[in-house]
């Protein structure tokens, strides 16, 4: 521009003193206009503190150097350092501060200029991951919460939350089933089929915080092996050997007090009492204990029918019939005499 002015003056003005004065005036005006175009007023904000600055610098970086504003790697500058300055622009600088992050068995110091805890965790994701710390949003827990504003020496706790499925095998106990077998003596009890436990798989949803289990919930179950019941056979046949060696079946065994009686007369059932060591004799009973008409075997006496009653025969007492007073006397009163009920009325 200055060169064009000189050429213009040479063509249109002589080399007179007046021409030289005019030329100097024009140059001064041009320089003033150029300086005015370079000067600008901007607002510099450092950590919230605003100051208005008049500067001839062209970029944000040059302005900050001119104003002796020192920056660290983590400080945030808006607009960028290489951006051109314009009149009335606001340059905002957020200085990085140190915060402490604790997670499980690790504690790290972080220099950050981010606005919130969430912003800091996102910005430092890769750096933290390289140290074995990975933040998973909406799963991990953070104290204080993610919206908390960053401030110097803020203590942040990151709780790692993990949800995993675990499969465990559990035993299914077998049942024991008892079956009766009339061909076996009542004293016989044997295992016909061995029991085998079953197995089932249980799937648990396990919640862990910082590697420690805090809850466990069953989310699935399936049987992988059915249990096999144990079968026990219980004999129901009641037998004994009589004094003659005969093996007899019986319904029930009672232990009774026993007396003996003799004489003529008619029983309570209208029969004549008899004593027949090789056949069936007569005994008196309490019908509430041994029903009248039952066939029994009395140890030391033989087979008999419960055909008679008596006023003194109450409860577990029997009175056997014999043919003589001497026999009755010799029998006397016995206690704990085995009485086998061979058949109830109508069964023989």
C-alpha positions in Angstrom: 0.0 0.0 0.0 2.8 2.4 0.9 4.6 1.6 -2.5 1.4 2.5 -4.4 1.2 5.8 -2.5 4.8 6.7 -3.4 4.2 5.9 -7.1 1.0 7.9 -7.0 2.8 10.9 -5.5 5.7 10.8 -8.0 3.2 10.8 -10.9 1.0 13.5 -9.5 3.2 15.7 -7.4 6.5 17.4 -7.9 9.5 16.9 -5.6 8.6 20.0 -3.8 8.7 20.5 0.0 4.9 20.5 0.1 4.8 17.2 -1.7 7.1 15.7 0.9 4.9 16.9 3.8 1.8 15.5 2.2 3.5 12.2 1.7 4.5 11.9 5.3 1.0 12.7 6.4 -0.5 10.0 4.2 2.0 7.5 5.5 1.2 8.4 9.1 -2.5 7.9 8.5 -2.0 4.5 6.8 0.2 3.3 9.8 -2.4 4.5 12.3 -5.2 2.7 10.4 -3.1 -0.5 10.3 -2.4 -0.4 14.0 -6.0 0.3 14.8 -7.0 -2.8 12.8 -4.6 -5.0 14.8 -5.7 -3.9 18.3 -8.6 -5.7 19.9 -10.2 -6.0 23.3 -10.9 -9.5 24.6 -12.0 -11.0 27.9 -9.7 -13.5 29.7 -11.3 -15.8 32.2 -9.0 -17.9 34.4 -10.8 -20.3 36.8 -13.8 -18.0 36.8 -11.8 -14.8 37.3 -12.5 -12.3 34.4 -10.2 -9.6 33.1 -10.5 -7.4 30.1 -7.3 -7.2 28.0 -6.4 -4.9 25.1 -3.9 -6.7 22.8 -2.3 -6.7 19.4 -1.6 -10.4 19.5 -3.1 -12.5 16.7 -3.7 -15.9 18.4 -4.9 -17.3 21.7 -1.5 -18.8 22.4 0.3 -15.4 21.8 -2.1 -13.6 24.1 -1.5 -16.1 27.0 2.3 -15.8 26.5 2.0 -12.1 26.6 -0.1 -12.2 29.7 2.3 -14.6 31.4 -0.5 -17.3 31.8 1.3 -20.6 32.4 -0.5 -23.8 31.2 -0.1 -27.4 32.2 -0.8 -30.3 29.9 -4.3 -30.9 31.5 -5.4 -27.3 31.6 -8.4 -26.6 29.3 -8.4 -23.6 27.0 -11.4 -22.4 24.9 -11.0 -21.5 22.1 -8.0 -23.6 21.0 -4.5 -22.1 21.4 -4.0 -21.8 17.6 -7.3 -20.0 17.0 -7.2 -16.4 15.8 -8.3 -13.7 18.2 -11.2 -11.5 17.3 -12.6 -8.3 18.9 -14.8 -9.0 22.0 -13.8 -12.7 22.2 -13.8 -14.5 25.5 -11.0 -16.9 26.3 -11.7 -19.3 29.1 -9.0 -21.2 30.9 -9.8 -24.0 33.4 -6.8 -25.0 35.5 -6.4 -28.7 36.2 -6.7 -29.7 39.9 -5.6 -32.9 41.6 -8.3 -35.4 42.8 -7.9 -38.9 44.4 -9.6 -42.0 43.0 -9.8 -45.1 45.2 -11.0 -48.5 43.8 -10.5 -51.9 45.5 -6.8 -52.0 46.5 -5.7 -49.1 44.3 -5.5 -45.3 44.9 -4.4 -43.0 42.1 -4.0 -39.2 41.8 -5.5 -37.6 38.8 -4.9 -34.1 37.4 -8.0 -33.0 35.7 -9.7 -29.8 34.4 -13.0 -31.6 33.6 -16.3 -30.1 35.0 -17.8 -33.2 36.7 -16.8 -36.6 38.0 -18.4 -38.2 35.0 -16.5 -36.0 32.6 -13.3 -36.8 34.4 -13.9 -40.6 34.2 -14.7 -40.4 30.5 -11.6 -38.3 29.8 -9.3 -40.5 31.8 -10.8 -43.8 30.6 -7.8 -45.0 28.7 -5.2 -43.8 31.2 -7.1 -45.5 34.0 -7.6 -48.7 32.0 -3.8 -48.9 31.5 -3.5 -49.0 35.3 -6.1 -51.9 35.5 -9.0 -49.6 36.4 -12.0 -49.7 34.1 -15.2 -47.7 34.7 -18.4 -49.1 33.3 -21.2 -46.5 33.3 -24.6 -47.6 34.6 -23.0 -50.7 36.3 -20.2 -49.5 38.5 -21.0 -47.3 41.5 -19.3 -44.0 42.1 -19.2 -41.8 45.3 -19.9 -38.9 45.2 -22.3 -39.2 42.2 -21.3 -38.5 38.6 -22.9 -35.0 38.6 -20.5 -33.8 41.4 -18.4 -30.8 40.4 -14.7 -31.4 40.3 -12.8 -29.5 43.0 -9.3 -29.7 44.4 -8.5 -32.8 46.5 -11.9 -34.3 45.8 -12.0 -37.9 47.1 -13.7 -40.3 44.6 -14.6 -43.9 45.3 -15.2 -46.3 42.5 -17.0 -49.5 43.4 -16.6 -52.2 40.7 -19.9 -54.0 40.3 -19.9 -57.4 38.6 -22.9 -59.6 37.8 -22.1 -63.2 36.8 -23.9 -66.5 36.4 -22.5 -69.4 38.4 -23.6 -73.0 37.9 -23.5 -75.4 40.9 -24.3 -79.1 41.1 -26.5 -80.1 44.0 -27.5 -83.6 45.2 -31.1 -84.7 45.2 -31.7 -87.1 48.0 -33.5 -90.3 47.2 -36.6 -91.4 49.0 -36.9 -94.6 51.0 -39.9 -96.7 50.1 -41.0 -99.6 52.3 -42.8 -102.5 50.8 -44.5 -105.3 52.6 -44.0 -109.0 51.8 -46.2 -111.6 53.3 -43.9 -114.4 52.3 -41.2 -113.1 54.7 -41.3 -113.3 58.4 -42.0 -110.1 60.3 -38.5 -110.1 61.7 -37.0 -109.8 58.2 -36.2 -106.4 56.7 -34.0 -106.2 53.7 -32.9 -103.8 51.0 -34.4 -104.8 47.7 -33.0 -101.8 45.7 -30.2 -99.5 46.7 -31.0 -95.8 46.7 -29.0 -93.6 44.3 -28.9 -89.8 44.8 -29.8 -87.7 41.8 -28.2 -84.4 40.7 -29.4 -81.1 39.6 -27.7 -78.0 38.2 -28.6 -74.7 39.9 -27.8 -71.4 38.0 -27.3 -68.5 40.3 -27.1 -64.8 39.4 -24.3 -63.5 41.7 -23.7 -59.8 42.4 -20.2 -58.8 43.4 -18.9 -55.5 44.6 -15.2 -55.0 44.5 -14.8 -58.7 44.0 -16.9 -59.6 47.1 -20.3 -61.4 46.8 -23.2 -59.3 48.1 -26.2 -61.3 46.8 -27.1 -64.6 45.1 -30.3 -65.4 43.3 -31.5 -68.6 41.7 -32.4 -68.0 38.1 -32.5 -71.5 36.8 -32.6 -75.2 37.7 -32.6 -78.5 35.8 -32.3 -82.1 36.8 -29.4 -83.9 35.2 -29.8 -87.2 36.9 -33.0 -88.5 38.6 -32.7 -90.1 42.0 -33.4 -93.8 42.4 -35.5 -94.7 45.3 -34.3 -97.1 48.0 -36.7 -100.0 48.4 -36.8 -101.8 51.7 -38.9 -105.0 52.0 -40.5 -105.6 55.4 -41.8 -109.1 56.1 -45.3 -109.3 57.4 -45.6 -113.0 58.0 -45.8 -113.7 61.7 -44.8 -117.3 62.6 -43.7 -119.3 65.5 -43.0 -122.9 66.3 -45.5 -124.6 68.7 -44.3 -127.1 71.3 -45.1 -129.9 68.9 -42.8 -128.3 66.3 -45.6 -127.0 64.1 -44.9 -123.7 62.4 -48.0 -121.4 62.9 -48.9 -118.1 61.4 -50.3 -115.5 63.8 -52.0 -112.1 63.6 -50.9 -110.6 66.9 -48.8 -111.4 69.9 -50.0 -110.4 73.4 -48.3 -110.9 76.7 -51.0 -111.7 79.3 -51.5 -112.6 82.9 -52.9 -116.1 83.1 -55.0 -118.0 85.7 -56.8 -121.4 85.3 -60.3 -122.6 86.1 -62.2 -126.0 86.0 -65.7 -127.3 86.5 -68.9 -127.9 84.6 -71.0 -125.2 83.0 -71.7 -123.3 79.9 -69.4 -120.6 78.4 -70.5 -117.1 77.6 -70.8 -118.2 74.0 -73.1 -121.1 74.9 -70.6 -123.9 74.5 -69.3 -126.5 76.9 -65.7 -125.7 78.0 -63.1 -128.3 77.1 -59.4 -129.0 77.6 -57.8 -130.8 74.6 -54.0 -130.7 74.6 -53.9 -132.2 71.1 -56.8 -130.1 69.8 -58.5 -126.9 70.7 -59.3 -126.0 74.3 -61.3 -123.2 75.9 -60.2 -120.0 77.5 -61.9 -117.0 79.0 -60.9 -113.5 77.9 -61.8 -109.8 78.1 -63.6 -109.4 74.7 -62.2 -105.8 74.5 -58.7 -107.3 74.2 -59.3 -110.6 72.5 -62.6 -110.8 70.5 -64.8 -113.8 71.4 -64.5 -116.5 68.8 -60.8 -115.9 68.2 -58.4 -118.8 67.7 -55.3 -118.5 69.9 -52.2 -120.3 71.0 -51.2 -120.0 74.6 -47.6 -120.8 75.4 -47.5 -123.9 77.6 -51.2 -124.6 77.1 -51.8 -125.1 73.3 -54.5 -124.0 70.9 -57.7 -122.6 72.3 -60.8 -120.7 71.4 -61.7 -117.5 73.2 -65.2 -118.7 74.1 -65.8 -117.5 77.7 -65.6 -114.4 79.9 -65.4 -113.8 83.6 -65.9 -111.0 86.1 -62.2 -111.1 87.1 -61.1 -111.2 83.5 -60.4 -107.5 82.8 -57.7 -106.3 80.4 -54.8 -108.4 79.4 -55.8 -111.4 81.5 -56.8 -114.9 80.3 -58.3 -117.8 82.3 -57.5 -121.2 80.8 -59.8 -124.2 81.2 -58.4 -127.4 82.7 -60.0 -130.7 83.6 -59.1 -130.8 87.3 -58.7 -128.7 90.3 -55.2 -130.0 90.8 -54.3 -128.9 87.3 -55.7 -125.5 87.9 -53.8 -125.2 91.2 -50.5 -126.3 89.5 -51.0 -123.7 86.8 -51.5 -121.0 89.4 -51.1 -117.4 88.3 -48.6 -116.7 85.6 -47.4 -113.4 84.2 -46.1 -112.4 80.8 -47.6 -115.5 79.1 -47.3 -115.3 75.3 -50.7 -115.5 73.6 -50.7 -115.7 69.8 -53.9 -114.8 68.0 -54.0 -117.2 65.1 -57.2 -116.0 63.6 -60.0 -113.6 64.4 -63.7 -114.6 64.3 -64.8 -115.6 60.8 -61.2 -116.2 59.6 -61.1 -119.9 60.6 
